[in-house]
């Protein structure tokens, strides 16, 4: 069973930056498009961004121009660089396969991101 472990969350002021990392226990990335999702309190989990096995990317409208997703297949990691953070970015961030993937791994514990002054 693949394990996903997210890290890098924290408390940051509006306008600040954070870099999240997702580490997987197995060599899954080469054959899967990977994505970041987030879930704010009282809301459904939503898509943030994806990176294909070849490195092409896609972003939700709110992430364009502020977030950058990347992957390192050799290290089995997927990263999310978040800049110009806003209070509405406050959520628990998770990684998993892309929304269109038939396979979903067990969700990890997520990384809490809190944007507040």
N, C-alpha and C positions, 0 to 999 in steps of 0.2 A: 504494500500500500504506500503510495507516494505521500510524503508529508511536506506541507508547505509552511514555512515559518517566516512571518513578516517582522521587520524591525525598522528602527529609525524614527518612530513617531515621537511626539513630544508637544510641549507648549511653546508657541511662537507668537510674536506680536504681528498684527496686520502689516503686510508688506514684507514679511520675512520669508525665509526659505527653509525647506526640509528635504532630505533625501531619504526615501524609503527603499528598503531592499527586501526581496523575497528569495529565500533559499529553498531549494527542493532537495529531497533526499535521494532522488534517483535521476538518471539521465533522461529527462522527459522533454527537455526544451527543443531538442532538434526536430522532434516530430509534432510539436504542438505550437499553435499560436497562443501566446500568453497575454493576459490582461490584468489590469488593476480595476478594482471596484471599490465603492465606499458606501457606508451606511450611516446616516445621521440619526440621532435619537428620534424615534417616532416615525421614521421614514423607511421606505423600502430600499434595499440595496440597489445601487445604480452603477452603471458602467462608467469608467473614467477614461481608459486608454488601452490600446492593444499594440503588441509588436509581433509580427509574423516570424516564422523561422528564418526567413531571409533578411529580416531587419526592417521591413516596411512598417509604418506606424499609422495609427488612426486615433483620433481624440474626440471625446465628447465636446460639445460646443463650449462648455464652461472651462475646459482644460486647455483649449487651443491658445497658443501664445504664452502660456504660463507654465505648463507642465511638459516634461520630456520623459518619455519612456525609453528604456534601452534594455538590452539583454546581453549576457555573457554566457554563451553555451558551454564554454570550457569550465566555467565555475558553477554552472546550473543556477544562475541568479537572474532575476529581473528587477530592474531598478525604476524608481519614479522620482525624478527631480521636480520639486514643486517650488516655484518662485511666485512672488507677488501674492502671497497667501491672503485670503479674505476670511472673515469670521464664518461665512457660509461654507467654507471648506472644512469646517470642523466635522469630523466623522471618524469612524473606524475604517481603515483602509485594508483591503484584502487583495490577494492575487489568486488567480486560478486560470484555467484555460479560457480562451476567448468566448464571447457569447454564442457564436455559431458552432462551437466545437461540440461534438456528440458526447465527448468524455468530459466529466467534471470530477476533479479530485476533491477529497475531503477538505472542507474549508479550514484554514488555520485560525489562530486566535486573533489575527488582525493586528494592526498598529494604530493606536489612538493618536489622532492629530487634533490638537486644540489650538485654534487661532483666536487670541483674545489679548486685549490690552490690560 
